[in-house]
Structure formats: structure tokens, C-alpha cells
Amino acid sequence: MISGLPNSKATAALVYVGTPTDSWLGASGVADIGTKAPARADGRFRIGSLTKVFTATAVLQLVAEHKVDLNQTIQHYLPDLLPADIPPVTVGQLLNHTSGLPSPVLSEGVMDADMQFLNWTPEQYVELAFHQPIEFEPGTQQHYVNINYFLAGLLIEKLTGNPYEVEIQSRIVQPLNLLDTYLPGSDTRIVGTHAHGYQAVDHEGKTELVDVTEGNQSFTWAAGQIISTTSDLNTFMTALFGGKLLPSDVLENMFTVPEVPTWNKDGKDVGRATLSMGMIRTTIKGITFWGKTGARPGYGNGMFATRDLQRRLVYSINSTDAKGAGENQLGNKIGMIAFGLK
């Protein structure tokens, strides 16, 4: 699928491609640039924001159980958590990123320290976010921010009385027998077979690869902490789209994009919304795909399928700039090749 790894853009790639009649699972590159051990197709990786699909699914399960109303405000369910001057924000607006709520702003140095050493609580993250003003009136625009899914995670905990990790495990991971999927909590490691993640940094005029595999994921929590494999994610996506996790009327929320513009801090017209509750809609050569991308340091990932599951793709790229444009370009290349759209 991708030859010539490792290279300056990535050290490894893991890919799953599926159709109704066939599937392919493969890997390219190395799991460790020191030992040159080959990457394994069954390796685990940090899925990043693909976690949001799990979180949205759990909230929508609570909707199906009549424990949550998407049109009710998060202030109703979590009183006194948001500042009093924040206008009413509904649960549905959290899930489809039309809340207008702000993101925390930290210096790069603080972010590096947080990633490696600090253990944040969700409440600390929320408090930090509200050092910034609200971005727009809720429901009028769309802006993708992690705070929406921190609040969704806290909602799950409030209504179930259990930790977020326990609910995702019991509602999704265990019923689907996702044996290689887990929520690490404060554990900084990736347990089991995995490819190391690396970040390219400039040092004294030279580019060096720094191993960023280990780190505390509490700053991403219900928005991005899960560890999984391409095979498990395919199983999850297939079950979700196939109606095994949600009744059809509730599932429809995950395939509904609000008719609002995308927010831009400069007020420029940057197009219409593409995000639903938990997923993103993208169209390639007339074919509509639903799914999610996600990145953590050293790992850039994607999970997409047509709604009828005729075409399915899951990938993880050990990109040396997992939050940069390079990861997106490699992901697009994999998708185009996998589905014969190039």
C-alpha cells in the first residue's frame, strides 16, 4: 500500500481495507528505528480523536435509554460546571461541535510537559478552557474542539455513576470483543505489540527523530485517549454502521450534518459544516464516506467507510509530524489507492 518506509515523513503504516467479499491487512516500515524490527499489521496504536466516535456512541446509547435528551442543555445535567455567562448549550451541540465553546490555550513548553508528565483531571481541562471567551452563539456555526467531548465524557460519568473508561469498556469494547482495544487512563505506555511513534525536531541545525511513544493522555481524555488496532476499529465501525450499537433513529444523528457554516476566527467564509455527531462526512469522486481522523504525537490515523459498508478503510501512520499536513496527505494517498480512486 505504501512502500519505501521508513522515510522522512513516516516510519511505519498499518492498513486495513475491507469490502463485502474480501479484506486486506498489512504493514510497512519499522516498529523501532533503532532495532529496525518490522512493523506488524496487528500492532496497537494511539487512535487519537477516533476516540470521539466511541464517546458519541456511548452518549447516544444513553439517549436511546431515555437518560439523555439531545435538546437539553449541558448546564442542566452538569450544573455549576460552566461559567454563569455561558449561554445554554445543548448536548447535541456538543456532539456536533456547534457549541461555540473555547479551547484551552497553552504554550508549547507546557504542552510538552503535560504530554509526558502531568495528569490532568477533566475538570481542570474545562476550567482552563474558560479562560478564553466563547467563540460564537451556540448552534450558529461549527468548530471542532475537544472541550465538547470532555463535557460529553463528564456527562457519561454523571448519568451512569461510573468512570468514563468503565462505560466505554462495558458498552462497546467488551460486547464487540475488541480484545486489542483499551483505555489507558494515566498509564503512559502502550501495552503489547506496537510501533513506536516519533516526532521530527530541529536540533542544532539537524532534524532528529524523538521517540514520543509514551505519554500521559489525560489532556485528551474522552476526546482522544483510546489505544486500538486497525482490525478492532474495523469491527467497531462495522457494528456501528450496521446498527448493532444504536437503534436506527438514534444512529441517524451520526449521519446528519447541521446546516451551518464552519467557524473561522477571522470571519472568513471557509465553507459549510462537515461534522456530524461523532464523525465527519467527506466525498471523493462522488462517493461519500463517513468516519474520523485522529492524531497523537507519533500517530496519525483514519477510519472511514461508505454508509452501506461496501468500502471500509482503517489506517495508522507513524508520521514524524502527526499533527501536520504530511499525515493528512499520506492518509489521503492510502484512501485513494485502497478504493481505486487515484
Short mmCIF file of the C-alpha atoms (twelve columns), coordinates in Angstrom:
data_MODEL
# 
_entry.id   MODEL 
# 
loop_
_atom_site.group_PDB 
_atom_site.id 
_atom_site.type_symbol 
_atom_site.label_atom_id 
_atom_site.label_alt_id 
_atom_site.label_comp_id 
_atom_site.label_asym_id 
_atom_site.label_seq_id 
_atom_site.Cartn_x 
_atom_site.Cartn_y 
_atom_site.Cartn_z 
_atom_site.pdbx_PDB_model_num 
ATOM 1   C CA . MET A 1   0.000   0.000   0.000  1 
ATOM 2   C CA . ILE A 2   2.831   2.390   0.937  1 
ATOM 3   C CA . SER A 3   6.341   1.321   0.055  1 
ATOM 4   C CA . GLY A 4   9.673   2.856   0.962  1 
ATOM 5   C CA . LEU A 5   9.050   3.275   4.698  1 
ATOM 6   C CA . PRO A 6   10.649  4.483   6.854  1 
ATOM 7   C CA . ASN A 7   11.257  7.799   5.127  1 
ATOM 8   C CA . SER A 8   11.377  11.465  6.096  1 
ATOM 9   C CA . LYS A 9   7.590   11.603  6.514  1 
ATOM 10  C CA . ALA A 10  6.780   8.360   8.336  1 
ATOM 11  C CA . THR A 11  8.437   5.371   9.946  1 
ATOM 12  C CA . ALA A 12  5.560   2.906   9.502  1 
ATOM 13  C CA . ALA A 13  1.996   2.456   8.279  1 
ATOM 14  C CA . LEU A 14  -0.686  -0.079  9.236  1 
ATOM 15  C CA . VAL A 15  -3.660  -0.503  6.892  1 
ATOM 16  C CA . TYR A 16  -6.936  -2.445  6.820  1 
ATOM 17  C CA . VAL A 17  -9.093  -2.416  3.673  1 
ATOM 18  C CA . GLY A 18  -12.425 -4.199  3.517  1 
ATOM 19  C CA . THR A 19  -15.259 -4.940  1.074  1 
ATOM 20  C CA . PRO A 20  -18.262 -7.251  1.482  1 
ATOM 21  C CA . THR A 21  -16.332 -10.113 -0.108 1 
ATOM 22  C CA . ASP A 22  -12.696 -9.513  0.772  1 
ATOM 23  C CA . SER A 23  -10.317 -7.783  3.172  1 
ATOM 24  C CA . TRP A 24  -6.634  -6.953  3.357  1 
ATOM 25  C CA . LEU A 25  -4.470  -6.228  6.391  1 
ATOM 26  C CA . GLY A 26  -0.900  -5.077  6.017  1 
ATOM 27  C CA . ALA A 27  2.012   -3.099  7.390  1 
ATOM 28  C CA . SER A 28  5.036   -1.262  6.041  1 
ATOM 29  C CA . GLY A 29  8.077   0.249   7.701  1 
ATOM 30  C CA . VAL A 30  9.672   -0.379  11.077 1 
ATOM 31  C CA . ALA A 31  8.314   -0.620  14.611 1 
ATOM 32  C CA . ASP A 32  11.566  0.704   16.060 1 
ATOM 33  C CA . ILE A 33  14.102  2.807   14.170 1 
ATOM 34  C CA . GLY A 34  16.861  1.551   16.454 1 
ATOM 35  C CA . THR A 35  16.373  -2.194  16.102 1 
ATOM 36  C CA . LYS A 36  14.818  -1.987  12.602 1 
ATOM 37  C CA . ALA A 37  12.191  -4.525  13.711 1 
ATOM 38  C CA . PRO A 38  9.414   -4.555  11.094 1 
ATOM 39  C CA . ALA A 39  6.040   -3.015  11.878 1 
ATOM 40  C CA . ARG A 40  3.298   -5.581  12.457 1 
ATOM 41  C CA . ALA A 41  -0.186  -5.289  10.969 1 
ATOM 42  C CA . ASP A 42  -1.749  -6.344  14.282 1 
ATOM 43  C CA . GLY A 43  0.085   -3.631  16.228 1 
ATOM 44  C CA . ARG A 44  -1.698  -1.314  18.632 1 
ATOM 45  C CA . PHE A 45  -1.569  2.466   18.312 1 
ATOM 46  C CA . ARG A 46  -2.958  5.611   19.888 1 
ATOM 47  C CA . ILE A 47  -6.128  6.314   17.892 1 
ATOM 48  C CA . GLY A 48  -6.411  9.968   18.959 1 
ATOM 49  C CA . SER A 49  -9.684  11.613  18.006 1 
ATOM 50  C CA . LEU A 50  -11.185 8.391   16.677 1 
ATOM 51  C CA . THR A 51  -11.992 8.126   20.395 1 
ATOM 52  C CA . LYS A 52  -14.732 10.690  19.793 1 
ATOM 53  C CA . VAL A 53  -16.717 8.132   17.780 1 
ATOM 54  C CA . PHE A 54  -16.715 5.845   20.848 1 
ATOM 55  C CA . THR A 55  -17.726 8.734   23.128 1 
ATOM 56  C CA . ALA A 56  -20.537 9.897   20.844 1 
ATOM 57  C CA . THR A 57  -21.800 6.324   20.582 1 
ATOM 58  C CA . ALA A 58  -21.953 5.996   24.373 1 
ATOM 59  C CA . VAL A 59  -23.853 9.284   24.754 1 
ATOM 60  C CA . LEU A 60  -26.301 8.250   22.031 1 
ATOM 61  C CA . GLN A 61  -26.798 4.924   23.804 1 
ATOM 62  C CA . LEU A 62  -27.877 6.957   26.828 1 
ATOM 63  C CA . VAL A 63  -30.251 8.830   24.522 1 
ATOM 64  C CA . ALA A 64  -31.725 5.503   23.392 1 
ATOM 65  C CA . GLU A 65  -32.108 4.546   27.071 1 
ATOM 66  C CA . HIS A 66  -34.043 7.813   27.665 1 
ATOM 67  C CA . LYS A 67  -31.408 9.060   30.095 1 
ATOM 68  C CA . VAL A 68  -30.270 11.957  27.896 1 
ATOM 69  C CA . ASP A 69  -32.179 14.442  25.751 1 
ATOM 70  C CA . LEU A 70  -30.066 15.860  22.916 1 
ATOM 71  C CA . ASN A 71  -32.061 19.100  23.096 1 
ATOM 72  C CA . GLN A 72  -31.492 19.547  26.826 1 
ATOM 73  C CA . THR A 73  -28.635 21.756  27.967 1 
ATOM 74  C CA . ILE A 74  -25.377 20.500  29.386 1 
ATOM 75  C CA . GLN A 75  -25.883 23.094  32.134 1 
ATOM 76  C CA . HIS A 76  -28.990 21.112  33.176 1 
ATOM 77  C CA . TYR A 77  -27.045 17.875  33.523 1 
ATOM 78  C CA . LEU A 78  -23.809 19.390  34.883 1 
ATOM 79  C CA . PRO A 79  -24.892 22.455  36.889 1 
ATOM 80  C CA . ASP A 80  -22.240 24.899  38.102 1 
ATOM 81  C CA . LEU A 81  -19.530 23.431  35.860 1 
ATOM 82  C CA . LEU A 82  -19.699 26.079  33.119 1 
ATOM 83  C CA . PRO A 83  -19.358 29.799  33.915 1 
ATOM 84  C CA . ALA A 84  -22.683 31.544  34.511 1 
ATOM 85  C CA . ASP A 85  -22.236 33.837  31.497 1 
ATOM 86  C CA . ILE A 86  -22.072 30.946  29.011 1 
ATOM 87  C CA . PRO A 87  -25.343 30.728  27.055 1 
ATOM 88  C CA . PRO A 88  -27.325 27.473  27.045 1 
ATOM 89  C CA . VAL A 89  -25.513 24.706  25.145 1 
ATOM 90  C CA . THR A 90  -27.361 21.518  24.267 1 
ATOM 91  C CA . VAL A 91  -25.923 18.015  24.385 1 
ATOM 92  C CA . GLY A 92  -26.477 17.733  20.646 1 
ATOM 93  C CA . GLN A 93  -24.464 20.895  20.059 1 
ATOM 94  C CA . LEU A 94  -21.570 19.379  21.995 1 
ATOM 95  C CA . LEU A 95  -21.603 16.220  19.902 1 
ATOM 96  C CA . ASN A 96  -21.704 18.012  16.525 1 
ATOM 97  C CA . HIS A 97  -19.303 20.795  17.526 1 
ATOM 98  C CA . THR A 98  -21.766 23.674  17.211 1 
ATOM 99  C CA . SER A 99  -21.448 24.689  20.884 1 
ATOM 100 C CA . GLY A 100 -19.172 27.691  20.364 1 
ATOM 101 C CA . LEU A 101 -17.195 26.698  23.465 1 
ATOM 102 C CA . PRO A 102 -13.493 27.626  23.532 1 
ATOM 103 C CA . SER A 103 -10.348 25.514  23.791 1 
ATOM 104 C CA . PRO A 104 -7.541  25.838  26.339 1 
ATOM 105 C CA . VAL A 105 -4.521  27.771  25.139 1 
ATOM 106 C CA . LEU A 106 -1.154  26.592  26.431 1 
ATOM 107 C CA . SER A 107 2.391   27.368  25.485 1 
ATOM 108 C CA . GLU A 108 4.275   24.708  23.535 1 
ATOM 109 C CA . GLY A 109 6.530   24.107  26.501 1 
ATOM 110 C CA . VAL A 110 3.608   23.455  28.807 1 
ATOM 111 C CA . MET A 111 2.045   21.121  26.271 1 
ATOM 112 C CA . ASP A 112 5.261   19.115  26.032 1 
ATOM 113 C CA . ALA A 113 5.475   18.809  29.798 1 
ATOM 114 C CA . ASP A 114 1.815   17.884  30.044 1 
ATOM 115 C CA . MET A 115 2.114   15.195  27.412 1 
ATOM 116 C CA . GLN A 116 4.958   13.460  29.209 1 
ATOM 117 C CA . PHE A 117 4.483   14.096  32.921 1 
ATOM 118 C CA . LEU A 118 1.260   15.762  34.082 1 
ATOM 119 C CA . ASN A 119 -2.027  14.124  34.978 1 
ATOM 120 C CA . TRP A 120 -4.954  16.435  34.265 1 
ATOM 121 C CA . THR A 121 -8.464  15.965  35.557 1 
ATOM 122 C CA . PRO A 122 -11.335 16.667  33.127 1 
ATOM 123 C CA . GLU A 123 -12.497 19.455  35.423 1 
ATOM 124 C CA . GLN A 124 -9.083  21.136  35.227 1 
ATOM 125 C CA . TYR A 125 -9.230  20.999  31.444 1 
ATOM 126 C CA . VAL A 126 -12.715 22.547  31.400 1 
ATOM 127 C CA . GLU A 127 -11.690 25.295  33.811 1 
ATOM 128 C CA . LEU A 128 -8.640  26.107  31.686 1 
ATOM 129 C CA . ALA A 129 -10.751 26.320  28.534 1 
ATOM 130 C CA . PHE A 130 -12.932 29.032  30.003 1 
ATOM 131 C CA . HIS A 131 -10.006 31.380  30.359 1 
ATOM 132 C CA . GLN A 132 -10.980 32.059  26.733 1 
ATOM 133 C CA . PRO A 133 -14.235 33.694  25.580 1 
ATOM 134 C CA . ILE A 134 -16.999 31.777  23.813 1 
ATOM 135 C CA . GLU A 135 -16.392 31.758  20.056 1 
ATOM 136 C CA . PHE A 136 -19.947 32.122  18.693 1 
ATOM 137 C CA . GLU A 137 -23.589 31.772  19.647 1 
ATOM 138 C CA . PRO A 138 -24.334 28.070  20.176 1 
ATOM 139 C CA . GLY A 139 -25.940 26.366  17.185 1 
ATOM 140 C CA . THR A 140 -24.996 29.016  14.629 1 
ATOM 141 C CA . GLN A 141 -21.607 27.729  13.388 1 
ATOM 142 C CA . GLN A 142 -19.366 24.687  13.680 1 
ATOM 143 C CA . HIS A 143 -15.875 24.493  15.160 1 
ATOM 144 C CA . TYR A 144 -14.101 21.259  16.069 1 
ATOM 145 C CA . VAL A 145 -12.828 21.486  19.665 1 
ATOM 146 C CA . ASN A 146 -12.004 18.849  22.272 1 
ATOM 147 C CA . ILE A 147 -13.847 20.532  25.132 1 
ATOM 148 C CA . ASN A 148 -17.132 19.339  23.633 1 
ATOM 149 C CA . TYR A 149 -16.092 15.742  24.207 1 
ATOM 150 C CA . PHE A 150 -14.650 16.386  27.655 1 
ATOM 151 C CA . LEU A 151 -18.120 17.575  28.631 1 
ATOM 152 C CA . ALA A 152 -19.644 14.540  26.899 1 
ATOM 153 C CA . GLY A 153 -17.345 12.300  28.959 1 
ATOM 154 C CA . LEU A 154 -18.343 14.066  32.175 1 
ATOM 155 C CA . LEU A 155 -21.995 13.660  31.166 1 
ATOM 156 C CA . ILE A 156 -21.493 9.907   30.775 1 
ATOM 157 C CA . GLU A 157 -19.951 9.748   34.236 1 
ATOM 158 C CA . LYS A 158 -22.694 11.842  35.843 1 
ATOM 159 C CA . LEU A 159 -25.574 9.815   34.427 1 
ATOM 160 C CA . THR A 160 -24.075 6.353   34.920 1 
ATOM 161 C CA . GLY A 161 -22.191 6.860   38.163 1 
ATOM 162 C CA . ASN A 162 -19.176 5.111   36.621 1 
ATOM 163 C CA . PRO A 163 -15.844 6.338   35.272 1 
ATOM 164 C CA . TYR A 164 -15.843 7.146   31.560 1 
ATOM 165 C CA . GLU A 165 -13.332 4.369   30.893 1 
ATOM 166 C CA . VAL A 166 -15.562 1.752   32.563 1 
ATOM 167 C CA . GLU A 167 -18.585 2.772   30.485 1 
ATOM 168 C CA . ILE A 168 -16.756 2.655   27.143 1 
ATOM 169 C CA . GLN A 169 -15.314 -0.717  28.084 1 
ATOM 170 C CA . SER A 170 -18.672 -2.201  29.142 1 
ATOM 171 C CA . ARG A 171 -20.825 -0.601  26.431 1 
ATOM 172 C CA . ILE A 172 -18.602 -1.043  23.368 1 
ATOM 173 C CA . VAL A 173 -15.257 -2.788  23.891 1 
ATOM 174 C CA . GLN A 174 -16.481 -5.901  25.722 1 
ATOM 175 C CA . PRO A 175 -19.717 -6.520  23.750 1 
ATOM 176 C CA . LEU A 176 -17.802 -6.332  20.457 1 
ATOM 177 C CA . ASN A 177 -14.943 -8.462  21.801 1 
ATOM 178 C CA . LEU A 178 -12.358 -5.820  20.917 1 
ATOM 179 C CA . LEU A 179 -9.501  -7.684  22.551 1 
ATOM 180 C CA . ASP A 180 -6.774  -5.248  21.456 1 
ATOM 181 C CA . THR A 181 -8.652  -2.079  22.408 1 
ATOM 182 C CA . TYR A 182 -8.317  -0.414  25.803 1 
ATOM 183 C CA . LEU A 183 -8.410  2.928   27.596 1 
ATOM 184 C CA . PRO A 184 -5.040  3.613   29.271 1 
ATOM 185 C CA . GLY A 185 -6.142  6.228   31.786 1 
ATOM 186 C CA . SER A 186 -2.969  7.581   33.393 1 
ATOM 187 C CA . ASP A 187 -0.762  4.731   32.123 1 
ATOM 188 C CA . THR A 188 1.838   6.306   29.835 1 
ATOM 189 C CA . ARG A 189 2.685   3.087   27.978 1 
ATOM 190 C CA . ILE A 190 1.210   1.268   25.009 1 
ATOM 191 C CA . VAL A 191 0.849   -2.302  26.245 1 
ATOM 192 C CA . GLY A 192 1.515   -5.151  23.825 1 
ATOM 193 C CA . THR A 193 2.728   -5.166  20.216 1 
ATOM 194 C CA . HIS A 194 3.050   -1.677  18.752 1 
ATOM 195 C CA . ALA A 195 5.159   0.531   16.524 1 
ATOM 196 C CA . HIS A 196 6.953   3.386   18.236 1 
ATOM 197 C CA . GLY A 197 5.867   6.919   17.430 1 
ATOM 198 C CA . TYR A 198 8.437   9.561   16.510 1 
ATOM 199 C CA . GLN A 199 8.388   13.326  16.152 1 
ATOM 200 C CA . ALA A 200 10.841  15.183  13.929 1 
ATOM 201 C CA . VAL A 201 12.511  18.069  15.774 1 
ATOM 202 C CA . ASP A 202 15.240  20.502  14.807 1 
ATOM 203 C CA . HIS A 203 18.375  20.246  16.942 1 
ATOM 204 C CA . GLU A 204 21.447  22.334  16.203 1 
ATOM 205 C CA . GLY A 205 20.553  22.635  12.541 1 
ATOM 206 C CA . LYS A 206 19.759  18.955  12.106 1 
ATOM 207 C CA . THR A 207 16.473  17.077  12.105 1 
ATOM 208 C CA . GLU A 208 16.270  14.351  14.715 1 
ATOM 209 C CA . LEU A 209 13.539  11.834  15.479 1 
ATOM 210 C CA . VAL A 210 12.434  11.859  19.108 1 
ATOM 211 C CA . ASP A 211 10.566  8.841   20.481 1 
ATOM 212 C CA . VAL A 212 7.171   10.125  21.691 1 
ATOM 213 C CA . THR A 213 5.504   6.737   22.143 1 
ATOM 214 C CA . GLU A 214 4.945   7.110   25.866 1 
ATOM 215 C CA . GLY A 215 2.997   9.892   27.493 1 
ATOM 216 C CA . ASN A 216 0.058   10.754  29.719 1 
ATOM 217 C CA . GLN A 217 -3.110  11.124  27.660 1 
ATOM 218 C CA . SER A 218 -5.231  12.926  30.276 1 
ATOM 219 C CA . PHE A 219 -5.115  16.168  28.278 1 
ATOM 220 C CA . THR A 220 -7.119  14.387  25.567 1 
ATOM 221 C CA . TRP A 221 -9.246  12.020  27.764 1 
ATOM 222 C CA . ALA A 222 -12.727 11.367  26.289 1 
ATOM 223 C CA . ALA A 223 -11.651 13.162  23.113 1 
ATOM 224 C CA . GLY A 224 -8.605  11.045  22.271 1 
ATOM 225 C CA . GLN A 225 -7.116  8.536   24.730 1 
ATOM 226 C CA . ILE A 226 -8.055  5.103   23.314 1 
ATOM 227 C CA . ILE A 227 -5.488  2.558   22.094 1 
ATOM 228 C CA . SER A 228 -6.607  0.041   19.443 1 
ATOM 229 C CA . THR A 229 -5.735  -1.779  16.199 1 
ATOM 230 C CA . THR A 230 -6.897  -1.470  12.597 1 
ATOM 231 C CA . SER A 231 -8.773  -4.772  12.865 1 
ATOM 232 C CA . ASP A 232 -10.616 -3.808  16.063 1 
ATOM 233 C CA . LEU A 233 -11.550 -0.427  14.627 1 
ATOM 234 C CA . ASN A 234 -12.965 -2.109  11.546 1 
ATOM 235 C CA . THR A 235 -15.052 -4.341  13.808 1 
ATOM 236 C CA . PHE A 236 -16.288 -1.302  15.742 1 
ATOM 237 C CA . MET A 237 -17.107 0.694   12.613 1 
ATOM 238 C CA . THR A 238 -18.908 -2.254  11.007 1 
ATOM 239 C CA . ALA A 239 -21.011 -2.853  14.121 1 
ATOM 240 C CA . LEU A 240 -21.823 0.846   14.470 1 
ATOM 241 C CA . PHE A 241 -22.846 1.417   10.863 1 
ATOM 242 C CA . GLY A 242 -24.718 -1.893  10.874 1 
ATOM 243 C CA . GLY A 243 -26.983 -0.840  13.738 1 
ATOM 244 C CA . LYS A 244 -25.629 -3.214  16.387 1 
ATOM 245 C CA . LEU A 245 -24.798 -0.448  18.873 1 
ATOM 246 C CA . LEU A 246 -27.644 2.024   18.345 1 
ATOM 247 C CA . PRO A 247 -31.273 1.889   17.158 1 
ATOM 248 C CA . SER A 248 -31.703 3.304   13.668 1 
ATOM 249 C CA . ASP A 249 -33.466 6.519   14.685 1 
ATOM 250 C CA . VAL A 250 -30.722 7.423   17.158 1 
ATOM 251 C CA . LEU A 251 -27.934 6.260   14.843 1 
ATOM 252 C CA . GLU A 252 -29.212 8.709   12.229 1 
ATOM 253 C CA . ASN A 253 -27.688 11.535  14.294 1 
ATOM 254 C CA . MET A 254 -24.245 10.238  13.375 1 
ATOM 255 C CA . PHE A 255 -25.067 10.628  9.685  1 
ATOM 256 C CA . THR A 256 -26.629 14.102  9.964  1 
ATOM 257 C CA . VAL A 257 -24.523 17.230  9.404  1 
ATOM 258 C CA . PRO A 258 -26.005 20.536  10.653 1 
ATOM 259 C CA . GLU A 259 -26.730 23.182  8.041  1 
ATOM 260 C CA . VAL A 260 -24.394 25.848  9.425  1 
ATOM 261 C CA . PRO A 261 -21.160 27.473  8.251  1 
ATOM 262 C CA . THR A 262 -17.753 26.447  9.540  1 
ATOM 263 C CA . TRP A 263 -16.385 28.960  12.047 1 
ATOM 264 C CA . ASN A 264 -13.255 30.956  11.275 1 
ATOM 265 C CA . LYS A 265 -11.659 33.309  13.787 1 
ATOM 266 C CA . ASP A 266 -11.069 35.878  11.050 1 
ATOM 267 C CA . GLY A 267 -14.703 35.776  9.964  1 
ATOM 268 C CA . LYS A 268 -13.828 34.428  6.518  1 
ATOM 269 C CA . ASP A 269 -16.140 32.102  4.616  1 
ATOM 270 C CA . VAL A 270 -14.421 28.709  4.835  1 
ATOM 271 C CA . GLY A 271 -17.349 26.570  3.755  1 
ATOM 272 C CA . ARG A 272 -20.191 24.619  5.319  1 
ATOM 273 C CA . ALA A 273 -20.151 22.180  8.210  1 
ATOM 274 C CA . THR A 274 -18.956 18.624  7.554  1 
ATOM 275 C CA . LEU A 275 -19.114 17.164  11.073 1 
ATOM 276 C CA . SER A 276 -21.975 15.085  12.431 1 
ATOM 277 C CA . MET A 277 -22.339 13.752  15.977 1 
ATOM 278 C CA . GLY A 278 -19.024 11.931  16.302 1 
ATOM 279 C CA . MET A 279 -17.974 11.691  12.665 1 
ATOM 280 C CA . ILE A 280 -17.055 13.644  9.564  1 
ATOM 281 C CA . ARG A 281 -18.514 13.415  6.054  1 
ATOM 282 C CA . THR A 282 -16.188 13.510  3.076  1 
ATOM 283 C CA . THR A 283 -16.852 12.983  -0.619 1 
ATOM 284 C CA . ILE A 284 -14.219 11.651  -3.026 1 
ATOM 285 C CA . LYS A 285 -15.054 11.472  -6.728 1 
ATOM 286 C CA . GLY A 286 -18.767 11.407  -5.988 1 
ATOM 287 C CA . ILE A 287 -18.547 8.731   -3.271 1 
ATOM 288 C CA . THR A 288 -19.498 9.779   0.273  1 
ATOM 289 C CA . PHE A 289 -17.501 8.363   3.170  1 
ATOM 290 C CA . TRP A 290 -18.189 8.685   6.890  1 
ATOM 291 C CA . GLY A 291 -15.639 8.291   9.658  1 
ATOM 292 C CA . LYS A 292 -12.964 10.137  11.575 1 
ATOM 293 C CA . THR A 293 -9.320  11.106  11.572 1 
ATOM 294 C CA . GLY A 294 -7.245  11.371  14.703 1 
ATOM 295 C CA . ALA A 295 -3.691  12.111  15.777 1 
ATOM 296 C CA . ARG A 296 -1.482  11.866  18.813 1 
ATOM 297 C CA . PRO A 297 2.270   12.534  18.786 1 
ATOM 298 C CA . GLY A 298 3.791   9.882   16.527 1 
ATOM 299 C CA . TYR A 299 0.446   8.517   15.291 1 
ATOM 300 C CA . GLY A 300 -1.854  9.811   12.537 1 
ATOM 301 C CA . ASN A 301 -4.957  7.703   11.885 1 
ATOM 302 C CA . GLY A 302 -8.169  7.386   9.901  1 
ATOM 303 C CA . MET A 303 -11.299 5.218   9.950  1 
ATOM 304 C CA . PHE A 304 -13.756 5.578   7.043  1 
ATOM 305 C CA . ALA A 305 -16.489 3.658   5.250  1 
ATOM 306 C CA . THR A 306 -19.376 4.175   2.911  1 
ATOM 307 C CA . ARG A 307 -22.621 4.048   4.849  1 
ATOM 308 C CA . ASP A 308 -23.528 0.711   3.276  1 
ATOM 309 C CA . LEU A 309 -20.108 -0.664  4.357  1 
ATOM 310 C CA . GLN A 310 -19.256 -1.653  0.799  1 
ATOM 311 C CA . ARG A 311 -15.894 0.094   1.221  1 
ATOM 312 C CA . ARG A 312 -14.030 0.228   4.553  1 
ATOM 313 C CA . LEU A 313 -10.629 1.630   5.432  1 
ATOM 314 C CA . VAL A 314 -8.682  1.935   8.691  1 
ATOM 315 C CA . TYR A 315 -5.097  3.162   8.794  1 
ATOM 316 C CA . SER A 316 -2.452  4.316   11.238 1 
ATOM 317 C CA . ILE A 317 0.613   6.194   10.020 1 
ATOM 318 C CA . ASN A 318 3.614   6.645   12.254 1 
ATOM 319 C CA . SER A 319 4.050   10.115  10.895 1 
ATOM 320 C CA . THR A 320 7.041   12.148  12.016 1 
ATOM 321 C CA . ASP A 321 4.701   15.162  12.101 1 
ATOM 322 C CA . ALA A 322 1.416   13.583  13.169 1 
ATOM 323 C CA . LYS A 323 -0.374  16.911  13.563 1 
ATOM 324 C CA . GLY A 324 0.942   18.427  10.353 1 
ATOM 325 C CA . ALA A 325 -0.096  18.397  6.714  1 
ATOM 326 C CA . GLY A 326 2.115   15.420  5.918  1 
ATOM 327 C CA . GLU A 327 -0.060  12.989  7.864  1 
ATOM 328 C CA . ASN A 328 -3.189  14.147  6.038  1 
ATOM 329 C CA . GLN A 329 -1.510  13.768  2.657  1 
ATOM 330 C CA . LEU A 330 -0.395  10.221  3.445  1 
ATOM 331 C CA . GLY A 331 -3.863  9.334   4.708  1 
ATOM 332 C CA . ASN A 332 -5.482  10.678  1.566  1 
ATOM 333 C CA . LYS A 333 -2.999  8.715   -0.556 1 
ATOM 334 C CA . ILE A 334 -3.854  5.483   1.260  1 
ATOM 335 C CA . GLY A 335 -7.579  6.086   0.790  1 
ATOM 336 C CA . MET A 336 -7.302  6.872   -2.889 1 
ATOM 337 C CA . ILE A 337 -5.184  3.777   -3.564 1 
ATOM 338 C CA . ALA A 338 -7.278  1.480   -1.370 1 
ATOM 339 C CA . PHE A 339 -10.506 2.326   -3.146 1 
ATOM 340 C CA . GLY A 340 -9.109  2.663   -6.655 1 
ATOM 341 C CA . LEU A 341 -9.944  6.356   -6.804 1 
ATOM 342 C CA . LYS A 342 -6.498  7.664   -7.706 1 
# 
